[in-house]
Amino acid sequence: MISGGPESRPADTPQTRSSAFRLAYLDPDFMLRKDLRPVRFQLELLKPDLILEEHGIDSTVVVFGSARVPNDGEAEAALAAAEAAHAGDPDDPRLKRALAIARRLATHVRGYAAARRFGQLIAEFSKAHPGRELTIITGGGPGIMEAANRGASEAGVKTAGLNIVLPHEQAPNPYLTPELSFQFYYFALRKMHFLMRARALVAFPGGFGTLDELFETLCLIQTGKSRRMPVLLYDSAFWTRLINFEMLVEEGMISPDDLDLFQFVDDADEAFRIVTDYHLNNPPKRVRRGRV
């Protein structure tokens, strides 16, 4: 770190007030130039990597899922508001659709509860297996992400989140360990960090973001770019209704063996057993700095 007392400060002159005189890393206008994008890539890769290493985190369980999934209280409030609005104008098709959506979202409360329990189970496993700890890592936002972080936090262990800068600001959920609450600008670098330490991935029901992350992971495993690990799809009814995986095989778009890249689960305890059995029976390959 460069430092100095008042005597080391440059005189206040037109030259020293110019942005050209600023140290490069302290010049935001310079750092945000298009030409500096490769440097920003490197910084966004390196900062979380160093901090996670400093905290001794080298094995994670990634939990994906919708930010819109409510907890019990949120679901009840949203459903009551939708019912009241619809009752005021039952012929309005928009209010009818909003009520139907509120009812569907309310059914996903069980997913919130399952993600919370899964986070708790992973945390308790980590406390019971020093040296083989697993850390829950999510996208850092609300909904399913909050639930998984919440379960781990309530069990008294560290839990991480990888937030992303969005047009509508996404605040980190309150259950993240503050020192492990990161923010990314580039989706690509965020995705790399999801998988760099991953020992398993659990995808709960979600939208475009969840699908994007899930299918990128499956593609990387399929092509050998990422290590083989458990990829679990929680809520088989949701996933089989959403995606016809068998059709991809029938059309020759994927191989029958590709269906073995993932499995459905409908219970948090079942997901926990699959993840921890794999983790205990397949020691992670740790790569330390300074070694090939």
C-alpha positions in Angstrom: 0.0 0.0 0.0 1.3 3.4 -0.9 1.0 5.9 1.9 2.5 9.1 3.2 2.0 12.0 5.6 0.9 15.5 4.7 4.4 16.4 3.6 4.3 13.8 0.9 1.1 15.2 -0.7 1.7 17.0 -4.0 1.0 20.7 -4.2 -2.4 21.8 -5.4 -1.7 22.9 -9.0 -3.5 22.5 -12.3 -1.1 19.6 -13.1 -1.8 17.7 -9.9 -5.6 18.2 -10.3 -5.5 16.6 -13.7 -6.8 13.1 -13.9 -3.6 12.2 -15.8 -1.7 12.7 -12.5 -3.7 10.2 -10.6 -2.3 6.8 -9.8 -3.7 4.4 -12.3 -5.5 2.1 -9.8 -7.0 5.1 -8.0 -8.4 6.6 -11.2 -12.0 5.3 -11.7 -12.3 7.0 -15.1 -9.2 5.2 -16.3 -10.2 1.8 -14.7 -13.6 1.9 -16.4 -12.3 2.5 -19.9 -13.2 -0.1 -22.5 -9.5 -0.8 -23.0 -9.2 -1.8 -19.4 -11.8 -4.6 -19.6 -9.2 -7.4 -19.6 -7.8 -5.9 -16.3 -11.3 -5.8 -14.8 -11.8 -9.4 -15.8 -8.7 -10.4 -14.0 -9.5 -8.4 -10.9 -13.1 -9.8 -10.8 -11.6 -13.3 -11.0 -8.8 -12.8 -8.5 -10.5 -10.9 -5.7 -13.1 -13.5 -4.7 -10.6 -16.3 -5.3 -8.1 -14.8 -2.8 -10.7 -14.0 -0.2 -12.3 -17.5 -0.4 -8.8 -19.0 -0.1 -8.0 -16.8 2.9 -11.2 -18.1 4.6 -10.2 -21.7 3.9 -13.0 -22.4 1.6 -12.2 -24.9 -1.1 -15.3 -27.1 -1.4 -18.7 -25.6 -2.1 -22.2 -26.7 -2.8 -23.9 -24.4 -5.3 -27.6 -23.7 -4.9 -29.5 -22.2 -7.8 -33.2 -21.2 -7.8 -35.6 -18.3 -8.3 -35.3 -15.0 -6.5 -39.1 -14.8 -6.6 -39.9 -17.8 -4.4 -41.5 -16.5 -1.2 -41.2 -17.7 2.3 -44.4 -18.4 4.3 -45.2 -14.9 5.4 -44.4 -13.4 2.0 -46.6 -15.9 0.2 -49.6 -15.3 2.5 -49.3 -11.5 2.1 -48.9 -11.7 -1.7 -51.8 -14.1 -2.1 -54.1 -12.0 0.2 -53.2 -8.8 -1.9 -53.9 -10.6 -5.2 -57.3 -12.0 -3.9 -58.3 -8.5 -2.7 -57.4 -6.9 -6.0 -59.3 -9.6 -8.0 -62.3 -9.3 -5.7 -62.5 -5.6 -6.5 -62.6 -6.2 -10.2 -63.2 -9.9 -11.0 -63.5 -9.2 -14.8 -60.1 -7.7 -15.2 -58.0 -10.4 -17.0 -54.7 -9.0 -15.6 -55.9 -9.3 -12.0 -57.1 -12.8 -12.7 -53.7 -13.8 -14.1 -52.0 -12.1 -11.1 -54.1 -14.2 -8.7 -53.3 -17.4 -10.6 -49.6 -16.6 -10.4 -49.8 -15.7 -6.7 -51.4 -19.1 -6.1 -48.7 -20.9 -8.0 -45.9 -19.1 -6.2 -47.5 -19.9 -2.9 -47.1 -23.6 -3.7 -43.3 -23.0 -4.0 -43.1 -22.2 -0.3 -42.2 -25.8 0.2 -39.1 -25.2 -2.1 -38.0 -22.4 0.2 -38.4 -24.6 3.2 -36.4 -27.4 1.5 -33.6 -25.1 0.5 -33.4 -23.8 4.0 -33.2 -27.3 5.4 -30.7 -28.4 2.9 -28.4 -25.4 3.9 -28.8 -26.4 7.5 -27.9 -30.1 6.8 -24.8 -29.1 4.9 -23.8 -26.8 7.7 -24.2 -29.4 10.3 -22.2 -31.9 8.2 -19.4 -29.4 7.9 -19.3 -28.9 11.7 -19.1 -32.6 12.2 -16.4 -33.2 9.5 -13.5 -30.8 10.1 -11.2 -30.7 7.1 -14.0 -31.9 4.8 -16.3 -28.9 5.2 -18.7 -27.9 2.5 -19.8 -24.3 2.1 -23.2 -23.3 0.7 -22.8 -20.7 -2.1 -25.7 -19.0 -3.9 -26.4 -16.1 -6.2 -26.7 -14.0 -3.0 -30.2 -12.7 -3.6 -33.7 -13.4 -2.2 -36.0 -16.4 -2.6 -34.3 -19.8 -2.9 -30.9 -18.3 -2.6 -31.9 -16.6 0.7 -33.3 -19.9 2.0 -30.1 -21.9 1.4 -27.9 -19.2 2.9 -30.4 -18.9 5.8 -30.3 -22.5 6.7 -26.5 -22.5 6.8 -26.3 -19.2 8.7 -28.8 -20.3 11.3 -26.6 -23.4 11.9 -23.7 -21.1 12.7 -21.4 -21.6 9.7 -20.0 -19.3 7.0 -22.1 -19.1 3.8 -21.3 -17.2 0.6 -23.1 -15.3 -2.1 -22.2 -14.1 -5.6 -24.4 -11.1 -6.3 -24.5 -9.5 -9.8 -25.0 -5.9 -10.8 -28.5 -5.7 -12.4 -30.6 -2.8 -13.8 -32.8 -3.2 -10.8 -30.4 -3.3 -7.9 -30.2 -6.7 -6.1 -29.3 -6.4 -2.5 -27.5 -9.2 -0.8 -29.7 -11.3 1.4 -29.2 -10.8 5.2 -28.0 -14.3 5.8 -24.7 -14.1 3.9 -21.5 -14.0 5.8 -20.5 -10.3 5.2 -16.9 -11.2 4.4 -18.2 -13.7 1.8 -20.7 -11.5 0.1 -19.3 -10.6 -3.3 -20.6 -8.5 -6.2 -19.8 -9.1 -9.9 -20.3 -7.0 -13.0 -19.6 -9.8 -15.5 -21.8 -12.9 -15.6 -19.0 -14.9 -17.1 -16.7 -14.4 -14.1 -19.5 -15.0 -11.7 -20.2 -18.4 -13.3 -16.6 -19.4 -13.1 -16.6 -18.8 -9.4 -19.7 -20.9 -9.0 -17.9 -23.9 -10.4 -14.2 -23.4 -9.4 -14.8 -25.0 -5.9 -18.1 -26.8 -6.6 -18.5 -30.3 -5.3 -22.2 -30.4 -6.2 -25.0 -28.3 -7.6 -28.7 -28.3 -6.6 -31.1 -26.5 -8.9 -34.4 -25.5 -7.4 -37.3 -24.2 -9.6 -36.4 -21.0 -11.3 -36.5 -18.8 -14.4 -34.1 -17.7 -17.1 -31.2 -17.2 -14.7 -31.5 -20.7 -13.1 -31.9 -22.3 -16.5 -28.9 -20.5 -17.9 -26.7 -21.5 -15.0 -28.0 -25.1 -15.0 -27.5 -25.7 -18.7 -24.1 -24.1 -18.8 -23.0 -26.4 -16.0 -24.4 -29.5 -17.7 -22.7 -28.4 -21.0 -19.4 -28.0 -19.2 -19.6 -31.4 -17.6 -20.8 -33.0 -20.8 -17.8 -31.6 -22.7 -15.3 -32.4 -20.0 -14.6 -28.7 -19.2 -15.8 -29.2 -15.7 -15.3 -32.1 -13.3 -18.2 -34.6 -12.9 -20.2 -33.9 -9.8 -23.8 -34.4 -8.6 -26.2 -32.1 -10.3 -29.6 -32.4 -8.6 -32.9 -31.0 -9.9 -35.2 -30.4 -6.9 -38.9 -30.9 -7.5 -39.2 -33.5 -10.3 -42.7 -32.4 -11.2 -41.6 -28.9 -12.0 -38.6 -30.0 -14.1 -40.3 -32.7 -16.0 -43.2 -30.4 -16.8 -40.7 -27.7 -17.9 -38.2 -29.7 -20.0 -38.7 -32.8 -22.0 -35.3 -34.3 -21.6 -36.3 -37.6 -23.2 -37.3 -35.7 -26.4 -33.7 -34.4 -26.7 -32.6 -38.0 -26.7 -35.3 -39.1 -29.2 -34.3 -36.3 -31.5 -30.7 -37.2 -31.3 -29.7 -33.9 -29.8 -28.1 -35.5 -26.8 -26.9 -39.0 -26.0 -28.9 -41.4 -23.7 -25.9 -41.3 -21.3 -26.3 -37.5 -21.0 -29.4 -38.1 -18.9 -27.0 -39.5 -16.3 -25.4 -36.0 -15.9 -28.2 -35.1 -13.5 -30.9 -36.6 -11.3 -34.2 -35.5 -9.8 -34.8 -35.2 -6.0 -37.9 -34.3 -4.1 -36.5 -34.2 -0.6 -33.9 -32.1 1.1 -32.6 -35.0 3.1 -32.2 -37.1 -0.1 -30.3 -34.3 -1.8 -28.0 -34.0 1.3 -27.3 -37.7 1.3 -26.3 -37.7 -2.4 -24.1 -34.7 -2.0 -22.3 -35.8 1.1 -21.8 -39.4 0.0 -20.1 -38.2 -3.1 -18.0 -35.7 -1.2 -16.8 -38.3 1.3 -16.1 -40.9 -1.3 -14.4 -38.6 -3.8 -11.7 -36.5 -2.1 -11.4 -33.1 -3.8 -8.2 -32.3 -5.7 -6.9 -29.2 -4.1 -4.7 -26.9 -6.2 -2.6 -24.6 -4.1 -0.9 -21.5 -5.4 2.6 -22.0 -6.6 1.9 -25.6 -7.7 1.0 -26.8 -11.2 
